[in-house]
Amino acid sequence: MQRALGAALAAALLVVPSVPAHADEVEQVVNGGFTDGTDPWWSSPGMPMAVTDGRACVTVPGGTTNKWDVALGQNDIDLVAGETYRFSFRASGAPEGHVVRALTGLSVAPYDTYYEASPALTTAGDAYSYTFTSAVTTDRAQVAFQLGGSAESWSFCVDDVSLLGGVPPEVYVPDTGPRVRVNQVGYLPTGPKRATLVTDATAALPWQLRNAAGRVVARGATRPRGVDVSSGQNVHSIDFSGYRRAGSGFTLVADGETSRPFDLGTAAYDRLRTDALKFFYTQRSGIEIRDDLRPGYARPAGHVDVPPNLGDGNVPCQPGVCDYRLDVTGGWYDAGDHGKYVVNGGISTWQLLSEYERNARTHAANPALAIPESGDRVPDILDEARWELEFLLEMQVPAGHPYAGMVHHKVHDASWTGLPLLPHLDPQQRELHPVSTAATLNLAATAAQAARLYRRYDPAFAKRALAAARTAFSAAQANPALYAPASDGNGGGAYDDSVVDDDFYWAAAELYLSTGQKGYADFVLASPVHTADVFGPGGAFDWGNTAAAGRLDLALVPSKLPGRAEVEASVVRGAQKYLAVQQAHPYGVAYAPGNTSWDWGSNSLILNNLVVVASAYDLTGERRYRDAVLEGMDYILGRNALNVSYVTGYGEVSSRNQHSRWYAHELDPALPHPPAGSLAGGANSSIQDPYAQGKLTGCVAQFCYIDDIQSWSTNELTINWNSALAWVSAFVAAQR
């Protein structure tokens, strides 16, 4: 989720033992060895400290909910911006397996967390050591150990606590595995099959394709490609498209390296399209997640007014924004936090509905998702999208109030919460944020789209959606310049957007396609966006750039729009552009941002570009577009500079520590990793989060990624990224 958090330090995990001391190192912690008793350390009321065998020990009371409910620490710690610190300690817990949240942060409101780690403790005790580089100067920091969240009491002991300034930062070198990079999941037997070899060689090299038994089944020579600017690597391409026999456990061998294994077949994509959609069920707010429907991911309903939640059933506005309250239960949690955002929910809902609409046009089957609504004679994908649509409708200002018909931009916590935190345990006050033109048009677009798709299954809902869409569009026309500010980023992402011509175009397009009314067609045809090139070299569309969503639907959904042939031609030209980019890229990526500066959520932008290419295939039937989509998935599933599949549970080495408050196994072993089919944001040249800054400063494009839960700028999961994965994987699954 694109946002600016309150965290202010860059962090990097060090391997124990620690780096040797330097002359300029300065200790910030007083009495970290507890040789002089416990002063100046503090502990929560009812949890006194005692020094036992030279360690500070406490009996942690049971029955607490959050980590911060009980803690011990030391205040008045000095930090200097730009200084690197080593935070180290030895700790134990009994019984074994309890997780402590060890942090350096601000000791006064708003209690910003600067660095945190969550080791699982042993009874014998272990040493832990971390480094971070401070981005702030303060004399009001603290070192603390948060211990709450256990039903039963337990014992915690800590010793040798140190915060040493002036240490050298750790150099991070990712493990990229074998130099032959492949799609670790699988290639379609009838599709392109290409790989990338990282090598110093400048001349062609022999390669072999081996089956699971190790027998060579194909061979050839690599194609030298020179230095790839997106990775800084000298690379060769390998093309084994001529081999078409299905099977599993294949490997490629070249330059003395053996790739990770992969399959030739379609089964993995059948699973992936289902898993990518099933992600949305476990993102649901306002409903219990059932273990029988998603084993291992059961949790109580979040934000339904059951303490400690203050809930979404009667939410006030931010102070001074409005004098009413709304019931905004339901919807999807946007990303790794508990916020719900209309502009991100809008593009995500559109993409799920677009997937359904394409399936209907091409007579492709909709996957069964095993969600609570399954069996109601409505396709599961429409049931899942409706969970968000109902929330979007709730965010509309009721009649009789100022800005009636406009839509609140977002709802989330008044202040940021820490990790991990299950939705039903979130104690923060929820707040409605001001209305915005962009949010209003997102509702207008998706509700209008819903009107034509749900008419067959629920005419009453379709009628309600269309009425809301009309009202929203008129309200936006009356208030065309109400923008969400970039400064509104406490407790949730800002999602600021001050350019809304694209949103007007998208909304008018959907209203026209669902009503056929001339007024909406006239609006579309008069918009400068209608004849603009909306398919940029970086990304075709995302939550902040929605013109392509309108253009694609105008090209693909049957209508009598004047000049529709030119609309179709513009989509094909956009696809040709991405095709040229992909063919020039040694890793087969249809993505070329300016200055090789990869964007936040680059994986979703790559996939959205493939949506355009797939649409060109639907319009023309030309196989080159279909093959380009297939090859484009290779990057997402392992054929990349880091040699990692960005989809949890897919590939031998895949992302699994995406930033999330409840898929937080990395911080708490009792919690799960993200479910299979969850897409990581991917390489982000700007590395906005402190953890990535500590590891990746100076990184080149593809290398600006790290699979750690604390890297929210490279490794978060979001609904709009998974909607892109769902759409493209459904396209691939339909190819045979």
C-alpha positions in Angstrom: 0.0 0.0 0.0 1.5 3.3 -1.1 1.9 5.4 2.0 4.3 7.3 4.4 4.6 5.6 7.8 5.8 7.1 11.1 8.7 4.7 11.2 11.9 6.6 11.0 14.9 4.2 11.1 16.6 2.0 8.5 17.2 -1.5 9.9 19.3 -4.5 9.0 19.5 -7.8 10.7 23.0 -8.8 11.8 24.3 -12.3 12.2 25.6 -13.1 15.7 28.4 -12.7 16.7 28.5 -9.0 16.3 31.0 -6.8 14.4 34.1 -6.0 16.3 34.0 -2.7 18.2 35.4 0.6 16.9 36.9 3.5 18.8 34.0 5.8 18.1 31.3 3.4 19.4 29.2 4.8 22.2 26.9 2.9 24.5 23.4 4.4 24.9 21.9 2.0 27.4 22.6 2.5 31.1 23.1 -0.6 33.3 22.3 -3.0 30.4 24.0 -5.9 32.4 21.9 -5.2 35.5 25.0 -5.2 37.7 23.5 -2.2 39.7 20.0 -3.6 40.1 17.2 -2.5 37.8 17.6 1.3 37.8 16.8 3.1 35.4 14.8 0.3 33.8 11.0 0.4 34.2 8.3 -2.3 33.9 4.5 -2.2 33.6 2.4 -2.0 36.8 1.8 -5.4 38.3 4.9 -6.9 36.7 7.9 -6.1 39.0 11.4 -6.8 37.8 13.9 -8.8 39.9 17.6 -9.5 39.2 18.2 -13.2 39.2 21.6 -14.7 38.3 22.6 -11.3 36.9 19.5 -11.1 34.6 16.4 -8.9 34.9 13.4 -11.3 35.1 9.7 -10.8 35.2 6.6 -13.0 35.5 4.5 -11.9 32.6 0.8 -11.9 33.5 -1.6 -13.9 31.3 -4.9 -12.7 29.9 -3.5 -9.8 27.9 -4.4 -9.1 24.3 -1.7 -7.0 22.7 2.1 -7.1 22.9 2.3 -3.6 24.3 -0.1 -4.4 27.2 2.9 -5.3 29.4 6.5 -4.3 28.8 9.8 -3.4 30.3 12.3 -0.9 29.0 14.5 2.1 29.4 13.7 5.7 28.4 15.8 8.8 27.7 17.9 7.1 24.9 19.7 9.5 22.5 19.7 8.9 18.8 21.4 10.9 16.1 20.2 11.0 12.5 22.5 9.2 10.1 24.2 7.2 12.9 24.2 3.4 12.8 23.4 1.5 15.9 23.7 -2.1 17.1 20.8 -3.2 19.2 21.7 -6.4 21.1 20.6 -8.4 24.0 20.4 -12.0 25.5 16.9 -13.2 26.4 15.1 -16.3 27.5 11.5 -17.4 28.1 9.7 -20.2 29.8 7.8 -22.1 28.6 9.7 -22.1 25.3 8.3 -20.4 22.2 7.0 -17.1 23.5 7.7 -14.2 21.2 9.0 -10.9 22.5 8.7 -7.7 20.6 12.1 -6.0 21.1 12.1 -2.4 19.8 13.7 1.0 19.8 11.2 3.7 19.5 9.8 7.0 20.8 9.0 7.0 24.5 6.2 9.6 24.2 3.2 10.0 21.9 2.8 9.1 19.1 5.2 6.3 20.2 6.8 5.7 16.8 8.6 2.4 16.4 12.0 3.0 14.9 13.2 -0.6 14.8 11.7 -3.9 16.0 12.4 -7.6 16.0 10.3 -10.4 17.3 12.4 -13.4 18.2 10.9 -16.6 19.5 12.6 -17.3 22.9 14.1 -20.5 24.2 14.4 -21.5 27.8 18.2 -21.7 27.6 18.4 -18.2 26.2 20.0 -16.8 23.1 21.9 -13.7 22.0 20.3 -11.4 19.4 21.9 -8.6 17.5 20.5 -6.1 14.9 21.7 -2.9 13.3 19.7 0.1 12.1 20.6 3.6 10.9 18.7 6.4 12.5 16.8 8.9 10.3 15.9 11.1 13.3 17.7 12.9 16.1 16.0 12.7 19.5 16.8 12.4 23.2 13.4 10.8 24.0 13.9 7.3 22.5 13.5 4.1 24.4 14.6 0.5 24.3 11.7 -1.8 25.2 10.6 -5.4 25.3 6.8 -5.8 24.8 5.6 -9.1 26.3 1.8 -9.2 26.2 -0.7 -11.2 24.2 -0.5 -14.5 26.1 -3.5 -16.2 27.7 -1.2 -17.8 30.3 1.5 -16.3 32.5 5.1 -17.0 31.6 8.6 -15.9 32.7 11.0 -13.6 30.8 14.6 -12.8 31.5 16.9 -10.4 29.7 20.6 -9.5 30.1 23.4 -7.7 28.2 21.1 -5.1 26.7 23.1 -2.7 24.5 22.4 0.0 22.0 25.8 0.9 20.6 26.2 3.9 18.3 28.9 4.3 15.7 29.0 0.8 14.4 29.5 0.1 10.6 26.3 -0.8 8.7 26.0 -4.4 7.6 26.4 -5.1 3.9 23.5 -7.1 2.6 24.1 -9.5 -0.3 21.0 -11.5 -1.4 21.2 -15.2 -2.0 20.1 -15.5 -5.7 20.8 -19.2 -6.1 21.7 -20.8 -9.4 22.6 -18.4 -12.3 20.0 -20.0 -14.6 16.8 -18.2 -14.0 13.5 -19.9 -14.9 9.8 -19.7 -14.3 9.9 -22.0 -11.2 6.2 -22.9 -11.5 5.7 -24.0 -15.1 5.6 -23.3 -18.8 2.6 -24.2 -21.0 3.6 -27.0 -23.4 2.2 -24.9 -26.3 3.7 -21.6 -25.2 7.1 -19.9 -25.2 9.7 -21.3 -22.9 12.6 -19.0 -22.2 15.1 -18.5 -19.4 17.9 -16.1 -18.5 21.5 -17.0 -17.7 23.6 -14.7 -15.6 27.2 -15.1 -16.8 30.4 -13.2 -17.5 30.7 -15.0 -20.9 30.3 -12.9 -24.0 30.0 -15.7 -26.5 27.2 -18.2 -26.8 27.2 -21.2 -24.4 25.6 -24.6 -24.7 22.5 -25.4 -22.7 20.7 -28.7 -21.9 17.1 -29.3 -20.8 16.9 -32.3 -18.5 13.8 -34.2 -17.3 13.2 -35.4 -13.8 15.3 -38.5 -14.3 18.3 -36.3 -15.4 18.1 -37.3 -19.1 18.8 -34.6 -21.7 15.7 -34.1 -23.7 16.7 -30.9 -25.6 19.8 -28.9 -26.1 20.9 -25.7 -27.8 23.0 -22.5 -27.5 22.4 -19.4 -25.5 21.9 -15.9 -27.0 24.2 -13.3 -25.5 22.3 -10.1 -24.5 24.9 -7.9 -22.9 24.3 -6.0 -19.7 20.7 -5.8 -18.5 20.1 -2.3 -17.2 17.4 -3.4 -14.9 19.7 -5.7 -12.9 23.3 -4.6 -13.9 24.0 -8.3 -14.8 25.6 -9.6 -18.0 23.1 -12.1 -19.3 22.2 -14.6 -22.0 18.8 -15.8 -23.1 17.8 -19.5 -23.5 14.9 -20.5 -25.7 13.6 -24.0 -25.4 10.2 -23.4 -26.9 10.6 -26.3 -29.3 10.2 -28.8 -26.5 6.5 -29.5 -25.9 6.1 -32.7 -23.9 4.3 -32.1 -20.6 6.0 -33.3 -17.4 7.4 -32.2 -14.0 10.8 -31.8 -12.5 12.6 -30.3 -15.5 15.8 -28.4 -15.1 18.0 -26.3 -17.4 21.8 -26.6 -17.3 24.1 -24.0 -18.7 27.6 -22.6 -17.8 28.0 -25.2 -15.1 24.7 -24.2 -13.3 21.5 -26.1 -12.9 18.2 -24.2 -12.6 15.6 -24.6 -10.0 13.0 -27.2 -11.1 9.9 -26.5 -13.1 7.0 -28.2 -14.8 5.6 -28.2 -18.3 1.9 -28.2 -18.0 -1.2 -26.2 -17.1 -2.3 -27.6 -13.7 -0.4 -25.0 -11.7 -2.2 -22.1 -13.3 -5.6 -23.7 -12.6 -4.6 -23.7 -8.9 -3.1 -20.2 -9.1 -6.1 -18.5 -10.6 -8.2 -20.0 -7.7 -5.6 -19.1 -5.0 -5.2 -15.6 -6.3 -8.9 -15.0 -6.0 -9.2 -16.9 -2.6 -6.8 -14.3 -1.2 -9.7 -11.8 -1.0 -11.7 -14.0 1.4 -9.0 -13.9 4.0 -8.8 -10.1 3.5 -12.5 -9.7 4.4 -13.5 -7.3 7.2 -16.6 -7.8 9.2 -16.9 -11.6 9.0 -15.4 -14.6 10.7 -12.9 -16.4 8.5 -13.7 -20.1 8.8 -11.0 -22.8 9.1 -13.1 -25.2 7.0 -13.0 -22.7 4.1 -9.4 -21.6 4.5 -7.5 -24.1 6.7 -4.9 -22.4 8.9 -6.4 -18.9 8.4 -9.4 -18.9 10.8 -9.9 -15.7 12.8 -12.8 -13.9 14.4 -14.6 -11.2 12.5 -12.7 -7.9 12.6 -14.1 -4.5 13.3 -17.6 -5.6 14.2 -17.9 -3.5 17.4 -16.8 -6.3 19.7 -14.1 -5.1 22.2 -11.3 -4.3 21.9 -12.5 -3.2 18.5 -14.3 0.1 18.4 -15.7 -1.2 15.2 -17.0 -0.1 11.8 -20.7 -0.2 12.6 -21.0 3.4 13.8 -17.9 5.3 12.6 -17.4 9.0 13.1 -15.6 11.3 10.7 -12.2 12.9 11.5 -12.8 15.9 13.8 -14.3 18.8 11.8 -15.1 16.7 8.7 -18.8 15.8 9.3 -21.5 15.6 12.0 -22.8 12.1 11.2 -21.7 8.5 11.6 -21.8 5.7 9.0 -22.0 1.9 9.2 -19.1 0.9 6.9 -18.7 -2.8 8.0 -17.5 -5.3 5.5 -15.3 -4.8 2.6 -11.7 -5.9 2.2 -8.8 -4.8 4.3 -6.7 -3.1 1.7 -3.2 -4.4 2.4 -1.1 -5.3 5.5 -3.0 -2.9 7.7 -6.6 -2.6 8.7 -7.5 0.3 6.5 -10.2 0.3 3.8 -9.7 2.7 0.8 -12.2 3.4 -1.9 -9.7 4.2 -4.6 -7.8 1.0 -4.1 -11.0 -1.0 -3.6 -12.4 0.5 -6.8 -9.6 -0.7 -9.1 -9.5 -4.1 -7.4 -13.2 -4.6 -7.7 -13.2 -3.5 -11.4 -10.5 -6.0 -12.1 -12.4 -8.9 -10.5 -15.5 -7.9 -12.4 -13.5 -7.5 -15.5 -12.2 -11.1 -15.1 -15.7 -12.3 -14.8 -16.8 -10.3 -17.8 -14.0 -11.7 -19.9 -14.8 -15.2 -18.8 -18.4 -14.6 -20.0 -17.2 -13.3 -23.4 -14.8 -16.2 -23.9 -17.0 -18.9 -22.3 -14.3 -19.7 -19.7 -15.3 -21.3 -16.5 -15.3 -19.3 -13.2 -13.4 -21.1 -10.4 -15.2 -22.4 -7.3 -13.7 -20.6 -4.3 -15.3 -22.3 -1.3 -16.5 -19.1 0.3 -19.5 -18.6 2.6 -21.7 -17.7 -0.3 -20.8 -20.7 -2.5 -23.8 -22.6 -3.7 -26.1 -19.6 -4.0 -26.3 -19.9 -7.8 -24.1 -16.8 -8.2 -20.6 -17.2 -9.5 -18.2 -17.1 -6.6 -16.1 -14.3 -8.1 -19.2 -12.1 -8.2 -20.0 -13.0 -4.6 -16.5 -12.0 -3.5 -16.6 -8.8 -5.5 -19.9 -7.9 -3.9 -18.4 -8.1 -0.5 -16.4 -5.0 -1.4 -19.1 -3.4 -3.5 -21.4 -3.3 -0.5 -18.7 -1.5 1.5 -18.1 1.0 -1.3 -21.8 1.8 -1.4 -21.8 2.4 2.4 -19.1 5.0 2.0 -21.4 7.3 0.0 -22.7 10.4 1.9 -26.4 10.0 2.5 -29.0 12.5 1.2 -29.6 15.5 3.4 -26.0 16.0 4.4 -23.3 18.3 2.9 -21.7 16.7 -0.2 -24.6 14.2 -0.5 -23.7 11.6 -3.1 -20.0 12.1 -2.8 -17.9 9.2 -1.3 -15.6 9.3 1.7 -12.0 8.6 0.5 -11.2 6.0 3.2 -11.8 4.6 6.7 -9.0 3.5 9.0 -7.4 3.7 12.5 -6.8 7.2 14.0 -3.1 6.2 14.5 -0.8 3.6 13.2 -0.7 0.2 14.9 2.2 -2.2 15.2 2.8 -5.7 13.9 1.5 -8.3 14.4 -2.1 -7.4 15.2 -5.1 -9.5 14.2 -8.1 -7.4 13.0 -10.4 -8.3 15.9 -7.7 -7.2 18.4 -7.3 -3.7 16.9 -8.2 -1.2 19.7 -7.9 2.0 17.7 -10.7 4.5 17.0 -11.9 4.2 13.3 -12.4 7.4 11.4 -14.1 8.4 8.1 -11.9 10.7 6.1 -13.1 13.5 3.9 -14.9 12.9 0.6 -12.9 13.1 -2.6 -13.7 13.4 -6.3 -11.5 10.4 -7.0 -13.3 8.1 -4.5 -16.7 9.3 -5.8 -15.8 8.4 -9.3 -14.4 5.0 -8.3 -17.8 4.2 -6.9 -19.5 5.6 -10.0 -17.4 3.4 -12.2 -17.5 0.1 -10.3 -21.2 0.4 -9.3 -22.1 1.1 -13.0 -20.1 -1.9 -14.0 -21.8 -4.0 -11.4 -25.2 -2.9 -12.6 -24.8 -4.8 -15.9 -23.1 -7.9 -14.4 -25.4 -8.5 -11.5 -28.7 -7.8 -13.3 -29.0 -11.5 -14.2 -28.5 -12.7 -10.7 -29.9 -9.9 -8.4 -31.9 -7.3 -10.3 -32.6 -5.3 -7.2 -28.9 -5.0 -6.3 -28.1 -4.1 -9.9 -30.8 -1.3 -9.8 -29.4 0.0 -6.5 -25.8 0.0 -7.8 -26.8 1.9 -10.9 -28.7 4.5 -8.9 -25.7 5.0 -6.7 -23.4 5.3 -9.7 -25.6 7.9 -11.3 -25.8 9.9 -8.1 -22.0 9.7 -7.6 -21.2 10.8 -11.1 -23.5 13.8 -10.8 -22.0 14.7 -7.4 -18.5 14.5 -8.8 -19.5 16.8 -11.6 -20.7 19.3 -9.0 -17.5 18.9 -7.0 -14.8 18.2 -9.5 -11.7 19.3 -7.5 -12.0 17.7 -4.0 -8.7 16.0 -3.6 -7.3 13.7 -0.9 -4.3 15.4 0.5 -0.8 13.8 0.7 -0.6 14.9 4.3 -3.5 12.6 5.5 -1.3 9.6 6.2 -1.5 9.0 9.9 -3.0 5.6 10.7 -3.4 4.7 7.0 -2.2 5.4 3.5 -2.9 8.8 2.0 -3.8 7.6 -1.5 -3.6 11.2 -2.6 -4.6 11.9 -6.2 -5.1 15.4 -7.7 -5.6 14.4 -11.3 -9.1 13.0 -11.8 -9.7 13.4 -15.6 -8.9 9.7 -15.9 -11.5 8.8 -13.2 -14.2 10.9 -14.9 -13.5 9.1 -18.2 -13.5 5.7 -16.6 -16.8 6.4 -14.7 -18.5 7.8 -17.8 -17.4 4.8 -19.9 -18.9 2.3 -17.4 -22.1 4.3 -17.1 -22.4 4.4 -20.9 -21.7 0.7 -21.3 -24.3 -0.2 -18.7 -27.0 2.3 -19.8 -26.3 3.1 -23.5 -27.3 6.7 -22.8 -26.1 9.4 -25.1 -25.2 11.8 -22.3 -22.5 9.5 -21.0 -21.3 8.7 -24.5 -21.0 12.4 -25.2 -18.9 12.8 -22.1 -16.6 10.0 -23.1 -16.2 11.4 -26.7 -15.6 14.9 -25.4 -12.9 13.9 -22.9 -9.3 14.6 -23.9 -8.5 11.3 -22.3 -10.4 9.5 -25.0 -7.8 10.2 -27.7 -4.8 10.3 -25.4 -2.2 7.6 -25.3 -3.1 6.0 -21.9 -0.6 3.1 -22.2 2.6 4.5 -20.8 6.0 2.7 -20.9 5.9 2.2 -17.2 2.5 1.1 -16.2 -0.8 1.0 -18.1 -3.0 1.5 -15.0 -3.1 1.4 -11.2 -5.3 2.9 -8.5 -4.1 6.4 -9.4 -4.3 6.0 -13.2 -7.6 4.6 -14.3 -8.0 5.8 -17.8 -6.9 2.5 -19.3 -9.7 0.7 -17.3 -12.2 2.8 -19.2 -10.4 2.4 -22.5 -10.2 -1.4 -22.2 -13.9 -1.8 -21.4 -14.9 0.5 -24.2 -12.9 -1.7 -26.6 -14.1 -5.0 -25.3 -17.6 -4.6 -24.0 -20.1 -4.5 -27.0 -21.6 -1.1 -27.5 -22.6 1.4 -30.3 -20.1 4.0 -29.3 -19.1 6.1 -32.4 -15.5 5.4 -33.4 -15.3 2.2 -31.5 -12.9 0.7 -34.0 -10.3 3.4 -33.2 -10.8 2.6 -29.5 -9.9 -1.0 -30.2 -7.0 0.0 -32.3 -5.6 2.1 -29.5 -5.6 -0.9 -27.2 -3.7 -2.9 -29.9 -1.2 -0.1 -30.2 -0.7 -0.1 -26.5 -0.1 -3.8 -26.5 2.4 -3.5 -29.4 4.3 -1.0 -27.3 4.5 -3.5 -24.4 5.4 -6.3 -26.8 8.4 -4.3 -28.0 9.5 -3.6 -24.5 9.3 -7.3 -23.6 11.2 -8.4 -26.6 14.0 -6.1 -25.9 14.2 -7.1 -22.2 16.6 -10.0 -21.4 14.2 -11.1 -18.6 11.2 -10.8 -20.8 9.5 -8.1 -18.8 6.9 -5.8 -20.5 7.8 -2.9 -18.3 10.2 0.0 -18.9 9.9 2.8 -16.3 11.8 6.0 -16.9 15.4 6.1 -15.8 15.0 2.4 -14.9 13.4 3.6 -11.7 11.1 0.8 -10.7 7.8 1.8 -9.1 6.1 0.9 -5.8 4.1 -2.3 -6.6 6.1 -2.9 -9.8 4.8 -6.5 -9.9 1.2 -5.3 -10.3 2.2 -2.8 -13.0 3.9 -5.6 -14.9 0.8 -7.7 -14.7 -1.5 -4.8 -15.6 0.6 -4.3 -18.7 -0.1 -7.9 -19.5 -3.8 -7.3 -19.2 -3.5 -4.8 -22.0 -1.6 -7.4 -24.1 -4.2 -10.1 -23.3 -6.9 -7.7 -24.4 -5.1 -7.2 -27.7 -5.2 -11.0 -28.1 -9.0 -11.0 -27.5 -9.4 -8.2 -30.1 -7.2 -9.7 -32.8 -6.7 -13.4 -32.1 -3.0 -13.0 -32.9 -0.9 -15.6 -31.1 2.0 -13.2 -30.5 -0.1 -11.4 -27.9 -1.1 -14.6 -26.2 2.5 -15.8 -26.0 3.7 -12.5 -24.6 1.3 -12.8 -21.7 2.6 -16.3 -21.0 6.2 -15.2 -21.1 5.3 -12.2 -19.0 4.4 -14.5 -16.1 7.9 -15.9 -16.1 9.3 -12.8 -14.3 6.7 -13.0 -11.6 7.3 -16.7 -11.0 11.1 -16.7 -10.8 12.8 -15.6 -14.0 14.2 -12.5 -12.5 17.4 -11.1 -11.1 16.7 -12.4 -7.6 15.6 -15.8 -8.7 12.5 -15.7 -6.5 8.9 -16.3 -7.2 6.9 -13.4 -5.9 3.8 -15.5 -5.3 3.6 -17.2 -1.9 3.5 -21.0 -2.3 4.5 -21.1 -5.9 8.0 -22.1 -6.9 10.9 -23.7 -5.0 11.9 -20.3 -3.5 9.0 -17.8 -3.1 8.1 -14.7 -1.2 6.5 -15.7 2.1 7.1 -12.8 4.5 5.0 -10.1 2.9 4.1 -7.1 5.1 0.9 -7.9 7.0 -0.4 -7.6 10.5 -2.1 -11.0 10.6 -0.1 -13.1 8.1 2.9 -12.5 10.4 4.6 -15.8 11.0 8.0 -14.1 10.7 7.2 -12.1 13.9 5.0 -14.7 15.7 5.3 -18.4 14.9 1.7 -18.9 16.0 0.5 -16.8 13.0 0.6 -18.1 9.4 2.5 -16.9 6.4 0.4 -15.3 3.8 -1.8 -17.8 2.0 -0.7 -19.5 -1.2 -1.4 -17.2 -4.1 -0.5 -13.9 -2.4 1.6 -11.5 -4.5 4.4 -9.4 -3.1 4.7 -5.8 -4.3 8.1 -6.4 -5.8 11.1 -4.3 -6.7 10.8 -0.6 -5.8 13.7 1.7 -6.6 12.6 4.3 -4.0 12.8 1.8 -1.0 10.8 4.1 1.2 10.7 1.9 4.3 13.5 2.0 6.9 14.2 -1.8 6.8 14.8 -1.8 3.0 16.8 1.4 3.3 19.1 -0.4 5.7 19.6 -3.3 3.4 19.2 -2.0 -0.2 20.5 1.5 -0.4 22.2 1.8 -3.8 20.3 -1.1 -5.3 19.7 -1.4 -9.0 16.0 -1.8 -10.1 15.3 -5.5 -9.8 17.5 -5.8 -6.7 15.4 -3.3 -4.8 13.4 -6.0 -3.0 13.7 -8.0 0.2 11.4 -10.7 1.5 10.9 -9.4 5.0 7.7 -8.4 6.8 9.1 -5.0 7.8 9.7 -3.9 4.2 6.4 -2.4 3.5 7.6 -0.6 0.4 8.9 -3.7 -1.4 7.1 -6.6 0.2 3.5 -5.6 1.1 0.5 -7.5 -0.2 -2.5 -5.6 -1.4 -5.9 -6.3 -3.0 -5.1 -4.4 -6.2 -1.9 -6.4 -6.7 -3.7 -9.6 -6.2 -6.5 -8.6 -8.5 -3.9 -8.2 -11.2 -2.5 -11.6 -10.5 -6.0 -13.1 -10.5 -6.8 -11.6 -13.9 -3.6 -12.7 -15.6 -3.5 -16.1 -14.1 -7.1 -16.7 -15.2 -6.1 -15.8 -18.7 -3.1 -18.2 -18.7 -5.2 -21.0 -17.1 -7.6 -20.7 -20.1 -4.9 -21.3 -22.6 -4.2 -24.8 -23.8 
